[in-house]
Amino acid sequence: MKTLKFIVITAFTVLLGITSYAQTHDHSKMAVTKTDTIKVSGNCGMCKTRIEKAAKIEGVSKAEWNDETKMLTLVYDPAKVKTDDVLKKIAEVGHDTEKFKAEQKVYDKLPGCCQYR
C-alpha cells in the first residue's frame, strides 16, 4: 500500500512540474519561420551550389534550388532577414531573381554552363 501511495504521489508531482513549466515557459522567443518559393535563373549543379551558398545568410535555415524547375525554396526567420536581402545576395553572385537582375560583369564571369541569358 505504501508503494502504491508513493507511485501516485511521484506521478502527480512529475505531472504538476511539467504543467507548471509549460505555463511559465516563454513561447514568444521561439523562432517563427516562413517558407517562400522564388524563381532563380541558373542551369546546372554548379549554379545550385552557388545559389544555395549565397542564400544561406543569417536568418535562413534552408535554401534549396531545383535545377529543373528553377525554383528556390527558402525557409527563414522573417524577424532576422528579409527575402529581398537574400535575393540581392543571389544576384550578386550572378543569378537573376524575380526582383533583382545580376550585373552583366558578374554574369559574364560565370562558367559557360552556368550562363542562362
MOPAC internal coordinates of N, CA, C and O (Angstrom, degrees):
PM7 1SCF
backbone

  N    0.0000 0     0.00 0     0.00 0    0    0    0
  C    1.4439 1     0.00 0     0.00 0    1    0    0
  C    1.5275 1   110.53 1     0.00 0    2    1    0
  O    1.2310 1   121.11 1   139.62 1    3    2    1
  N    1.3562 1   115.49 1   -40.38 1    3    2    1
  C    1.4579 1   119.01 1   179.34 1    5    3    2
  C    1.5282 1   110.53 1   -64.19 1    6    5    3
  O    1.2310 1   120.51 1   143.82 1    7    6    5
  N    1.3440 1   116.63 1   -36.18 1    7    6    5
  C    1.4658 1   120.93 1   179.92 1    9    7    6
  C    1.5264 1   110.44 1   -65.29 1   10    9    7
  O    1.2310 1   120.24 1   135.38 1   11   10    9
  N    1.3006 1   117.15 1   -44.62 1   11   10    9
  C    1.4648 1   121.55 1   179.21 1   13   11   10
  C    1.5219 1   110.60 1   -62.50 1   14   13   11
  O    1.2310 1   120.32 1   136.80 1   15   14   13
  N    1.3224 1   117.00 1   -43.20 1   15   14   13
  C    1.4587 1   121.67 1   177.83 1   17   15   14
  C    1.5308 1   110.33 1   -61.48 1   18   17   15
  O    1.2310 1   120.24 1   138.05 1   19   18   17
  N    1.3289 1   117.15 1   -41.95 1   19   18   17
  C    1.4674 1   122.08 1   179.00 1   21   19   18
  C    1.5280 1   110.79 1   -63.29 1   22   21   19
  O    1.2310 1   119.48 1   136.09 1   23   22   21
  N    1.3306 1   118.60 1   -43.91 1   23   22   21
  C    1.4689 1   123.38 1   180.00 1   25   23   22
  C    1.5329 1   110.17 1   -63.18 1   26   25   23
  O    1.2310 1   119.97 1   135.74 1   27   26   25
  N    1.3072 1   117.66 1   -44.26 1   27   26   25
  C    1.4691 1   121.41 1  -179.57 1   29   27   26
  C    1.5258 1   110.75 1   -64.13 1   30   29   27
  O    1.2310 1   120.22 1   136.12 1   31   30   29
  N    1.3106 1   117.18 1   -43.88 1   31   30   29
  C    1.4714 1   121.05 1   179.56 1   33   31   30
  C    1.5343 1   110.24 1   -65.53 1   34   33   31
  O    1.2310 1   119.90 1   138.28 1   35   34   33
  N    1.3179 1   117.79 1   -41.72 1   35   34   33
  C    1.4674 1   121.82 1   178.63 1   37   35   34
  C    1.5260 1   110.79 1   -63.10 1   38   37   35
  O    1.2310 1   120.17 1   133.52 1   39   38   37
  N    1.3314 1   117.28 1   -46.48 1   39   38   37
  C    1.4682 1   121.43 1   179.36 1   41   39   38
  C    1.5209 1   110.59 1   -61.60 1   42   41   39
  O    1.2310 1   120.12 1   136.90 1   43   42   41
  N    1.3185 1   117.37 1   -43.10 1   43   42   41
  C    1.4576 1   121.59 1   178.82 1   45   43   42
  C    1.5303 1   110.96 1   -61.70 1   46   45   43
  O    1.2310 1   120.30 1   137.66 1   47   46   45
  N    1.3163 1   117.03 1   -42.34 1   47   46   45
  C    1.4650 1   122.04 1  -179.74 1   49   47   46
  C    1.5244 1   110.96 1   -64.19 1   50   49   47
  O    1.2310 1   120.35 1   136.33 1   51   50   49
  N    1.3181 1   116.93 1   -43.67 1   51   50   49
  C    1.4656 1   121.03 1   179.18 1   53   51   50
  C    1.5261 1   110.21 1   -63.29 1   54   53   51
  O    1.2310 1   120.05 1   132.17 1   55   54   53
  N    1.3147 1   117.51 1   -47.83 1   55   54   53
  C    1.4618 1   120.77 1   179.37 1   57   55   54
  C    1.5220 1   112.23 1   -61.94 1   58   57   55
  O    1.2310 1   120.24 1   140.37 1   59   58   57
  N    1.3026 1   117.15 1   -39.63 1   59   58   57
  C    1.4589 1   121.61 1   177.81 1   61   59   58
  C    1.5245 1   110.26 1   -63.26 1   62   61   59
  O    1.2310 1   120.20 1   138.83 1   63   62   61
  N    1.3227 1   117.22 1   -41.17 1   63   62   61
  C    1.4657 1   121.44 1   178.64 1   65   63   62
  C    1.5180 1   112.44 1   -64.77 1   66   65   63
  O    1.2310 1   120.35 1   137.35 1   67   66   65
  N    1.3277 1   116.93 1   -42.65 1   67   66   65
  C    1.4686 1   121.15 1   178.88 1   69   67   66
  C    1.5234 1   110.10 1   -63.99 1   70   69   67
  O    1.2310 1   120.21 1   134.82 1   71   70   69
  N    1.3123 1   117.20 1   -45.18 1   71   70   69
  C    1.4624 1   121.65 1   179.99 1   73   71   70
  C    1.5245 1   111.02 1   -62.59 1   74   73   71
  O    1.2310 1   120.42 1   137.70 1   75   74   73
  N    1.3072 1   116.80 1   -42.30 1   75   74   73
  C    1.4682 1   120.79 1   179.20 1   77   75   74
  C    1.5142 1   111.04 1   -63.58 1   78   77   75
  O    1.2310 1   119.81 1   138.23 1   79   78   77
  N    1.3204 1   117.97 1   -41.77 1   79   78   77
  C    1.4709 1   121.65 1   179.75 1   81   79   78
  C    1.5254 1   109.89 1   -63.96 1   82   81   79
  O    1.2310 1   120.09 1   136.31 1   83   82   81
  N    1.3158 1   117.42 1   -43.69 1   83   82   81
  C    1.4598 1   120.89 1  -178.94 1   85   83   82
  C    1.5232 1   111.40 1   -61.55 1   86   85   83
  O    1.2310 1   120.17 1   145.73 1   87   86   85
  N    1.3200 1   117.29 1   -34.27 1   87   86   85
  C    1.4619 1   120.67 1  -178.53 1   89   87   86
  C    1.5192 1   112.49 1   -80.31 1   90   89   87
  O    1.2310 1   119.75 1   151.04 1   91   90   89
  N    1.3216 1   118.08 1   -28.96 1   91   90   89
  C    1.4632 1   120.43 1  -177.45 1   93   91   90
  C    1.5208 1   113.22 1   -95.81 1   94   93   91
  O    1.2310 1   119.65 1   167.71 1   95   94   93
  N    1.3177 1   118.28 1   -12.29 1   95   94   93
  C    1.4621 1   121.65 1  -179.07 1   97   95   94
  C    1.5248 1   109.64 1   -70.83 1   98   97   95
  O    1.2310 1   120.15 1   -45.79 1   99   98   97
  N    1.3294 1   117.33 1   134.21 1   99   98   97
  C    1.4640 1   122.54 1  -178.00 1  101   99   98
  C    1.5306 1   109.69 1   -83.57 1  102  101   99
  O    1.2310 1   120.50 1   -81.45 1  103  102  101
  N    1.3157 1   116.64 1    98.55 1  103  102  101
  C    1.4562 1   121.65 1  -178.38 1  105  103  102
  C    1.5302 1   112.19 1   -77.13 1  106  105  103
  O    1.2310 1   119.67 1   167.45 1  107  106  105
  N    1.3021 1   118.24 1   -12.55 1  107  106  105
  C    1.4618 1   120.75 1  -178.49 1  109  107  106
  C    1.5217 1   112.17 1   -69.90 1  110  109  107
  O    1.2310 1   119.76 1   162.58 1  111  110  109
  N    1.3188 1   118.06 1   -17.42 1  111  110  109
  C    1.4622 1   120.66 1  -179.67 1  113  111  110
  C    1.5271 1   112.66 1   -89.45 1  114  113  111
  O    1.2310 1   120.71 1   179.02 1  115  114  113
  N    1.3154 1   116.24 1    -0.98 1  115  114  113
  C    1.4567 1   119.61 1   178.54 1  117  115  114
  C    1.5290 1   108.54 1   -74.47 1  118  117  115
  O    1.2310 1   120.85 1   -41.24 1  119  118  117
  N    1.3155 1   115.97 1   138.76 1  119  118  117
  C    1.4595 1   121.08 1  -178.18 1  121  119  118
  C    1.5253 1   110.76 1   -67.54 1  122  121  119
  O    1.2310 1   121.29 1   -46.51 1  123  122  121
  N    1.3092 1   115.14 1   133.49 1  123  122  121
  C    1.4542 1   121.63 1   175.42 1  125  123  122
  C    1.5198 1   106.26 1  -106.31 1  126  125  123
  O    1.2310 1   120.65 1   -54.91 1  127  126  125
  N    1.3164 1   116.35 1   125.09 1  127  126  125
  C    1.4585 1   118.78 1  -178.72 1  129  127  126
  C    1.5166 1   111.03 1  -107.33 1  130  129  127
  O    1.2310 1   122.14 1   -22.64 1  131  130  129
  N    1.3181 1   113.51 1   157.36 1  131  130  129
  C    1.4538 1   121.51 1   177.76 1  133  131  130
  C    1.5231 1   106.61 1  -127.98 1  134  133  131
  O    1.2310 1   120.29 1   -33.15 1  135  134  133
  N    1.3107 1   117.04 1   146.85 1  135  134  133
  C    1.4631 1   121.77 1   178.24 1  137  135  134
  C    1.5212 1   108.93 1  -118.72 1  138  137  135
  O    1.2310 1   120.79 1   -51.03 1  139  138  137
  N    1.3331 1   116.10 1   128.97 1  139  138  137
  C    1.4584 1   122.34 1   175.63 1  141  139  138
  C    1.5173 1   108.89 1  -126.35 1  142  141  139
  O    1.2310 1   121.02 1   -29.18 1  143  142  141
  N    1.3146 1   115.65 1   150.82 1  143  142  141
  C    1.4573 1   121.85 1   173.93 1  145  143  142
  C    1.5237 1   106.82 1  -118.41 1  146  145  143
  O    1.2310 1   121.14 1   -56.36 1  147  146  145
  N    1.3403 1   115.42 1   123.64 1  147  146  145
  C    1.4548 1   121.46 1  -170.38 1  149  147  146
  C    1.5250 1   110.13 1  -130.46 1  150  149  147
  O    1.2310 1   120.35 1   -42.95 1  151  150  149
  N    1.3184 1   116.94 1   137.05 1  151  150  149
  C    1.4622 1   121.35 1   177.38 1  153  151  150
  C    1.5324 1   109.04 1   -76.35 1  154  153  151
  O    1.2310 1   121.23 1   -51.76 1  155  154  153
  N    1.3518 1   115.26 1   128.24 1  155  154  153
  C    1.4569 1   122.36 1   178.18 1  157  155  154
  C    1.5167 1   107.53 1  -134.37 1  158  157  155
  O    1.2310 1   120.23 1   -52.72 1  159  158  157
  N    1.3299 1   117.17 1   127.28 1  159  158  157
  C    1.4615 1   121.50 1  -178.59 1  161  159  158
  C    1.5138 1   111.61 1   -74.95 1  162  161  159
  O    1.2310 1   121.30 1   -39.43 1  163  162  161
  N    1.3306 1   115.12 1   140.57 1  163  162  161
  C    1.4555 1   122.72 1   178.87 1  165  163  162
  C    1.5134 1   108.81 1   174.85 1  166  165  163
  O    1.2310 1   120.71 1    -3.91 1  167  166  165
  N    1.3406 1   116.25 1   176.09 1  167  166  165
  C    1.4604 1   119.52 1  -175.31 1  169  167  166
  C    1.5223 1   116.00 1  -129.12 1  170  169  167
  O    1.2310 1   119.99 1   140.64 1  171  170  169
  N    1.3133 1   117.63 1   -39.36 1  171  170  169
  C    1.4664 1   119.02 1  -162.99 1  173  171  170
  C    1.5331 1   113.14 1  -136.17 1  174  173  171
  O    1.2310 1   121.28 1     7.74 1  175  174  173
  N    1.3137 1   115.15 1  -172.26 1  175  174  173
  C    1.4556 1   121.76 1   179.34 1  177  175  174
  C    1.5180 1   112.86 1   -63.56 1  178  177  175
  O    1.2310 1   120.17 1   145.14 1  179  178  177
  N    1.3397 1   117.29 1   -34.86 1  179  178  177
  C    1.4660 1   119.38 1   177.09 1  181  179  178
  C    1.5259 1   110.19 1   -66.69 1  182  181  179
  O    1.2310 1   120.57 1   142.49 1  183  182  181
  N    1.3212 1   116.52 1   -37.51 1  183  182  181
  C    1.4724 1   120.58 1   175.86 1  185  183  182
  C    1.5273 1   109.32 1   -61.93 1  186  185  183
  O    1.2310 1   120.56 1   134.43 1  187  186  185
  N    1.3148 1   116.53 1   -45.57 1  187  186  185
  C    1.4687 1   121.91 1  -179.59 1  189  187  186
  C    1.5205 1   110.47 1   -55.46 1  190  189  187
  O    1.2310 1   120.65 1   131.85 1  191  190  189
  N    1.3340 1   116.36 1   -48.15 1  191  190  189
  C    1.4615 1   120.79 1  -179.85 1  193  191  190
  C    1.5204 1   111.08 1   -61.38 1  194  193  191
  O    1.2310 1   120.43 1   134.55 1  195  194  193
  N    1.3217 1   116.77 1   -45.45 1  195  194  193
  C    1.4607 1   122.30 1  -177.78 1  197  195  194
  C    1.5260 1   111.45 1   -65.33 1  198  197  195
  O    1.2310 1   120.47 1   134.67 1  199  198  197
  N    1.3300 1   116.70 1   -45.33 1  199  198  197
  C    1.4648 1   121.86 1  -178.99 1  201  199  198
  C    1.5317 1   110.89 1   -64.04 1  202  201  199
  O    1.2310 1   120.56 1   131.76 1  203  202  201
  N    1.3230 1   116.54 1   -48.24 1  203  202  201
  C    1.4642 1   120.19 1  -177.98 1  205  203  202
  C    1.5265 1   111.55 1   -65.35 1  206  205  203
  O    1.2310 1   120.50 1   141.90 1  207  206  205
  N    1.3303 1   116.64 1   -38.10 1  207  206  205
  C    1.4657 1   120.01 1   178.62 1  209  207  206
  C    1.5311 1   110.30 1   -65.44 1  210  209  207
  O    1.2310 1   120.21 1   136.57 1  211  210  209
  N    1.3229 1   117.21 1   -43.43 1  211  210  209
  C    1.4634 1   120.92 1   179.92 1  213  211  210
  C    1.5249 1   111.69 1   -64.73 1  214  213  211
  O    1.2310 1   120.61 1   146.13 1  215  214  213
  N    1.3277 1   116.44 1   -33.87 1  215  214  213
  C    1.4629 1   120.95 1  -176.92 1  217  215  214
  C    1.5237 1   113.22 1   -76.68 1  218  217  215
  O    1.2310 1   119.83 1   159.46 1  219  218  217
  N    1.3103 1   117.93 1   -20.54 1  219  218  217
  C    1.4716 1   121.06 1  -174.52 1  221  219  218
  C    1.5296 1   110.68 1   -82.43 1  222  221  219
  O    1.2310 1   120.79 1  -112.11 1  223  222  221
  N    1.3190 1   116.09 1    67.89 1  223  222  221
  C    1.4555 1   121.08 1   175.53 1  225  223  222
  C    1.5262 1   108.33 1   -97.04 1  226  225  223
  O    1.2310 1   120.35 1    -7.40 1  227  226  225
  N    1.3237 1   116.94 1   172.60 1  227  226  225
  C    1.4650 1   120.55 1  -178.37 1  229  227  226
  C    1.5271 1   110.29 1   -57.58 1  230  229  227
  O    1.2310 1   120.90 1   -49.92 1  231  230  229
  N    1.3056 1   115.89 1   130.08 1  231  230  229
  C    1.4555 1   121.72 1  -178.78 1  233  231  230
  C    1.5179 1   113.05 1   102.85 1  234  233  231
  O    1.2310 1   120.29 1   165.93 1  235  234  233
  N    1.3375 1   117.05 1   -14.07 1  235  234  233
  C    1.4592 1   121.62 1   178.52 1  237  235  234
  C    1.5265 1   108.39 1   -98.15 1  238  237  235
  O    1.2310 1   120.40 1   -57.65 1  239  238  237
  N    1.3167 1   116.84 1   122.35 1  239  238  237
  C    1.4693 1   119.74 1  -179.63 1  241  239  238
  C    1.5261 1   111.99 1   -97.32 1  242  241  239
  O    1.2310 1   120.09 1   159.15 1  243  242  241
  N    1.3358 1   117.43 1   -20.85 1  243  242  241
  C    1.4633 1   120.19 1   179.46 1  245  243  242
  C    1.5154 1   109.40 1  -153.42 1  246  245  243
  O    1.2310 1   121.39 1   -45.25 1  247  246  245
  N    1.3327 1   114.94 1   134.75 1  247  246  245
  C    1.4618 1   121.49 1   173.94 1  249  247  246
  C    1.5219 1   106.51 1  -139.51 1  250  249  247
  O    1.2310 1   120.69 1   -65.54 1  251  250  249
  N    1.3238 1   116.29 1   114.46 1  251  250  249
  C    1.4564 1   120.59 1  -178.45 1  253  251  250
  C    1.5245 1   109.32 1  -132.74 1  254  253  251
  O    1.2310 1   120.99 1   -60.84 1  255  254  253
  N    1.3669 1   115.71 1   119.16 1  255  254  253
  C    1.4606 1   121.67 1  -178.65 1  257  255  254
  C    1.5072 1   109.55 1  -104.56 1  258  257  255
  O    1.2310 1   120.36 1   -45.51 1  259  258  257
  N    1.3293 1   116.92 1   134.49 1  259  258  257
  C    1.4552 1   122.98 1   179.06 1  261  259  258
  C    1.5222 1   108.75 1  -102.61 1  262  261  259
  O    1.2310 1   120.34 1   -61.28 1  263  262  261
  N    1.3432 1   116.96 1   118.72 1  263  262  261
  C    1.4700 1   119.90 1  -175.94 1  265  263  262
  C    1.5298 1   113.09 1   -72.96 1  266  265  263
  O    1.2310 1   119.39 1   164.14 1  267  266  265
  N    1.3244 1   118.77 1   -15.86 1  267  266  265
  C    1.4639 1   120.70 1   177.08 1  269  267  266
  C    1.5221 1   111.56 1   -83.20 1  270  269  267
  O    1.2310 1   120.62 1   135.52 1  271  270  269
  N    1.3305 1   116.41 1   -44.48 1  271  270  269
  C    1.4666 1   120.13 1  -177.74 1  273  271  270
  C    1.5260 1   112.55 1   -91.57 1  274  273  271
  O    1.2310 1   120.80 1   164.75 1  275  274  273
  N    1.3429 1   116.08 1   -15.25 1  275  274  273
  C    1.4841 1   122.47 1  -177.48 1  277  275  274
  C    1.5281 1   111.45 1    64.21 1  278  277  275
  O    1.2310 1   120.94 1  -151.71 1  279  278  277
  N    1.3317 1   115.81 1    28.29 1  279  278  277
  C    1.4593 1   120.78 1  -178.32 1  281  279  278
  C    1.5245 1   110.48 1  -111.86 1  282  281  279
  O    1.2310 1   121.45 1   -44.01 1  283  282  281
  N    1.3288 1   114.83 1   135.99 1  283  282  281
  C    1.4576 1   123.04 1   176.81 1  285  283  282
  C    1.5262 1   108.02 1  -102.47 1  286  285  283
  O    1.2310 1   121.03 1   -55.48 1  287  286  285
  N    1.3304 1   115.63 1   124.52 1  287  286  285
  C    1.4621 1   120.46 1   173.50 1  289  287  286
  C    1.5153 1   106.76 1   -96.41 1  290  289  287
  O    1.2310 1   121.07 1   -59.20 1  291  290  289
  N    1.2989 1   115.55 1   120.80 1  291  290  289
  C    1.4576 1   122.30 1  -173.81 1  293  291  290
  C    1.5238 1   109.31 1  -119.91 1  294  293  291
  O    1.2310 1   120.57 1   -56.78 1  295  294  293
  N    1.3342 1   116.52 1   123.22 1  295  294  293
  C    1.4627 1   122.29 1   175.70 1  297  295  294
  C    1.5251 1   105.97 1  -114.02 1  298  297  295
  O    1.2310 1   120.57 1   -57.65 1  299  298  297
  N    1.3317 1   116.52 1   122.35 1  299  298  297
  C    1.4615 1   120.17 1  -172.82 1  301  299  298
  C    1.5194 1   111.65 1  -149.84 1  302  301  299
  O    1.2310 1   121.68 1   -13.78 1  303  302  301
  N    1.3246 1   114.40 1   166.22 1  303  302  301
  C    1.4651 1   122.36 1   176.99 1  305  303  302
  C    1.5251 1   107.25 1   -97.84 1  306  305  303
  O    1.2310 1   119.45 1   -72.41 1  307  306  305
  N    1.3287 1   118.66 1   107.59 1  307  306  305
  C    1.4652 1   120.81 1  -177.10 1  309  307  306
  C    1.5278 1   114.22 1   -63.58 1  310  309  307
  O    1.2310 1   120.13 1   164.45 1  311  310  309
  N    1.3265 1   117.36 1   -15.55 1  311  310  309
  C    1.4648 1   120.11 1   176.18 1  313  311  310
  C    1.5321 1   110.93 1   -77.31 1  314  313  311
  O    1.2310 1   120.20 1   161.02 1  315  314  313
  N    1.3289 1   117.23 1   -18.98 1  315  314  313
  C    1.4619 1   121.18 1  -177.17 1  317  315  314
  C    1.5219 1   114.06 1  -107.95 1  318  317  315
  O    1.2310 1   119.81 1   153.88 1  319  318  317
  N    1.3253 1   117.96 1   -26.12 1  319  318  317
  C    1.4656 1   120.68 1  -174.63 1  321  319  318
  C    1.5275 1   110.19 1  -149.70 1  322  321  319
  O    1.2310 1   121.26 1   -31.54 1  323  322  321
  N    1.3344 1   115.20 1   148.46 1  323  322  321
  C    1.4654 1   121.41 1   175.70 1  325  323  322
  C    1.5182 1   108.40 1  -104.80 1  326  325  323
  O    1.2310 1   120.58 1   -30.44 1  327  326  325
  N    1.3204 1   116.49 1   149.56 1  327  326  325
  C    1.4655 1   119.58 1  -179.90 1  329  327  326
  C    1.5277 1   111.24 1   -60.32 1  330  329  327
  O    1.2310 1   119.96 1   145.06 1  331  330  329
  N    1.3281 1   117.68 1   -34.94 1  331  330  329
  C    1.4647 1   119.97 1   178.52 1  333  331  330
  C    1.5303 1   111.57 1   -59.84 1  334  333  331
  O    1.2310 1   119.93 1   143.93 1  335  334  333
  N    1.3338 1   117.74 1   -36.07 1  335  334  333
  C    1.4639 1   120.94 1   178.13 1  337  335  334
  C    1.5247 1   110.64 1   -62.50 1  338  337  335
  O    1.2310 1   120.87 1   138.46 1  339  338  337
  N    1.3225 1   115.94 1   -41.54 1  339  338  337
  C    1.4673 1   120.76 1   179.34 1  341  339  338
  C    1.5227 1   109.91 1   -67.84 1  342  341  339
  O    1.2310 1   120.34 1   135.31 1  343  342  341
  N    1.3253 1   116.95 1   -44.69 1  343  342  341
  C    1.4615 1   120.67 1  -178.39 1  345  343  342
  C    1.5293 1   111.88 1   -63.90 1  346  345  343
  O    1.2310 1   120.26 1   144.08 1  347  346  345
  N    1.3183 1   117.10 1   -35.92 1  347  346  345
  C    1.4660 1   120.67 1   176.33 1  349  347  346
  C    1.5201 1   110.88 1   -63.79 1  350  349  347
  O    1.2310 1   120.23 1   138.36 1  351  350  349
  N    1.3327 1   117.17 1   -41.64 1  351  350  349
  C    1.4762 1   121.70 1   178.59 1  353  351  350
  C    1.5257 1   110.52 1   -62.20 1  354  353  351
  O    1.2310 1   120.38 1   140.12 1  355  354  353
  N    1.3087 1   116.87 1   -39.88 1  355  354  353
  C    1.4665 1   120.69 1   179.31 1  357  355  354
  C    1.5233 1   110.29 1   -66.81 1  358  357  355
  O    1.2310 1   120.45 1   138.13 1  359  358  357
  N    1.3244 1   116.74 1   -41.87 1  359  358  357
  C    1.4724 1   120.40 1   178.11 1  361  359  358
  C    1.5320 1   110.74 1   -64.95 1  362  361  359
  O    1.2310 1   120.39 1   146.68 1  363  362  361
  N    1.3233 1   116.87 1   -33.32 1  363  362  361
  C    1.4671 1   120.58 1   179.37 1  365  363  362
  C    1.5275 1   113.24 1   -64.84 1  366  365  363
  O    1.2310 1   120.05 1   156.94 1  367  366  365
  N    1.3309 1   117.50 1   -23.06 1  367  366  365
  C    1.4681 1   120.03 1   179.04 1  369  367  366
  C    1.5274 1   111.77 1   -98.04 1  370  369  367
  O    1.2310 1   120.17 1  -174.35 1  371  370  369
  N    1.3543 1   117.28 1     5.65 1  371  370  369
  C    1.4534 1   120.19 1   170.97 1  373  371  370
  C    1.5112 1   117.29 1   110.28 1  374  373  371
  O    1.2310 1   119.54 1  -169.83 1  375  374  373
  N    1.3268 1   118.48 1    10.17 1  375  374  373
  C    1.4656 1   120.04 1  -177.08 1  377  375  374
  C    1.5220 1   110.91 1  -118.48 1  378  377  375
  O    1.2310 1   121.24 1   -52.58 1  379  378  377
  N    1.3343 1   115.24 1   127.42 1  379  378  377
  C    1.4602 1   121.10 1   178.11 1  381  379  378
  C    1.5276 1   110.03 1   -70.25 1  382  381  379
  O    1.2310 1   121.39 1   -36.80 1  383  382  381
  N    1.3279 1   114.94 1   143.20 1  383  382  381
  C    1.4630 1   121.33 1   175.59 1  385  383  382
  C    1.5234 1   107.55 1  -122.02 1  386  385  383
  O    1.2310 1   120.94 1     0.98 1  387  386  385
  N    1.3091 1   115.81 1  -179.02 1  387  386  385
  C    1.4622 1   120.31 1   179.39 1  389  387  386
  C    1.5256 1   112.01 1   -61.25 1  390  389  387
  O    1.2310 1   120.01 1   148.51 1  391  390  389
  N    1.3272 1   117.59 1   -31.49 1  391  390  389
  C    1.4675 1   121.01 1  -175.14 1  393  391  390
  C    1.5238 1   114.40 1  -108.45 1  394  393  391
  O    1.2310 1   120.06 1   152.17 1  395  394  393
  N    1.3336 1   117.48 1   -27.83 1  395  394  393
  C    1.4615 1   120.11 1  -173.04 1  397  395  394
  C    1.5234 1   110.65 1  -128.82 1  398  397  395
  O    1.2310 1   121.34 1   -44.81 1  399  398  397
  N    1.3302 1   115.04 1   135.19 1  399  398  397
  C    1.4612 1   121.30 1   179.10 1  401  399  398
  C    1.5262 1   108.77 1  -101.34 1  402  401  399
  O    1.2310 1   120.70 1   -42.04 1  403  402  401
  N    1.3277 1   116.27 1   137.96 1  403  402  401
  C    1.4632 1   121.05 1   178.55 1  405  403  402
  C    1.5273 1   109.65 1   -66.72 1  406  405  403
  O    1.2310 1   120.87 1   -35.89 1  407  406  405
  N    1.3343 1   115.94 1   144.11 1  407  406  405
  C    1.4640 1   119.86 1   176.19 1  409  407  406
  C    1.5271 1   108.83 1   -63.95 1  410  409  407
  O    1.2310 1   120.79 1   -35.87 1  411  410  409
  N    1.3194 1   116.10 1   144.13 1  411  410  409
  C    1.4633 1   121.01 1  -176.43 1  413  411  410
  C    1.5293 1   112.09 1   -59.17 1  414  413  411
  O    1.2310 1   120.05 1   139.51 1  415  414  413
  N    1.3475 1   117.50 1   -40.49 1  415  414  413
  C    1.4696 1   119.97 1  -178.25 1  417  415  414
  C    1.5328 1   111.24 1   -65.62 1  418  417  415
  O    1.2310 1   120.09 1   146.75 1  419  418  417
  N    1.3298 1   117.43 1   -33.25 1  419  418  417
  C    1.4666 1   121.06 1   177.47 1  421  419  418
  C    1.5299 1   109.39 1   -73.51 1  422  421  419
  O    1.2310 1   120.93 1   136.70 1  423  422  421
  N    1.3261 1   115.82 1   -43.30 1  423  422  421
  C    1.4631 1   120.86 1   178.48 1  425  423  422
  C    1.5249 1   111.16 1   -59.66 1  426  425  423
  O    1.2310 1   120.53 1   137.54 1  427  426  425
  N    1.3213 1   116.59 1   -42.46 1  427  426  425
  C    1.4723 1   121.26 1  -178.10 1  429  427  426
  C    1.5248 1   112.46 1   -63.01 1  430  429  427
  O    1.2310 1   120.10 1   157.23 1  431  430  429
  N    1.3273 1   117.41 1   -22.77 1  431  430  429
  C    1.4667 1   121.10 1   179.86 1  433  431  430
  C    1.5302 1   112.83 1   -83.64 1  434  433  431
  O    1.2310 1   120.10 1   170.76 1  435  434  433
  N    1.3262 1   117.42 1    -9.24 1  435  434  433
  C    1.4647 1   120.09 1   177.88 1  437  435  434
  C    1.5280 1   109.46 1   -66.00 1  438  437  435
  O    1.2310 1   119.90 1   -31.16 1  439  438  437
  N    1.3414 1   117.80 1   148.84 1  439  438  437
  C    1.4659 1   120.23 1   174.28 1  441  439  438
  C    1.5318 1   109.85 1   -58.00 1  442  441  439
  O    1.2310 1   119.82 1   -25.82 1  443  442  441
  N    1.3030 1   117.96 1   154.18 1  443  442  441
  C    1.4607 1   123.03 1  -177.41 1  445  443  442
  C    1.5228 1   113.71 1   -54.07 1  446  445  443
  O    1.2310 1   120.41 1   140.54 1  447  446  445
  N    1.3339 1   116.82 1   -39.46 1  447  446  445
  C    1.4680 1   119.46 1  -179.09 1  449  447  446
  C    1.5260 1   111.91 1   -69.14 1  450  449  447
  O    1.2310 1   119.91 1   162.35 1  451  450  449
  N    1.3217 1   117.78 1   -17.65 1  451  450  449
  C    1.4596 1   121.66 1  -178.21 1  453  451  450
  C    1.5188 1   112.91 1   -93.95 1  454  453  451
  O    1.2310 1   120.19 1   170.35 1  455  454  453
  N    1.3352 1   117.25 1    -9.65 1  455  454  453
  C    1.4527 1   119.74 1  -178.07 1  457  455  454
  C    1.5258 1   109.52 1   -79.60 1  458  457  455
  O    1.2310 1   120.57 1   -58.44 1  459  458  457
  N    1.2962 1   116.52 1   121.56 1  459  458  457
  C    1.4625 1   123.38 1  -171.27 1  461  459  458
  C    1.5230 1   112.75 1  -112.73 1  462  461  459
  O    1.2310 1   119.54 1   170.21 1  463  462  461
  N    1.3161 1   118.48 1    -9.79 1  463  462  461
  C    1.4756 1   121.25 1  -177.75 1  465  463  462
  C    1.5143 1   110.70 1   -82.90 1  466  465  463
  O    1.2310 1   120.10 1   180.00 1  467  466  465

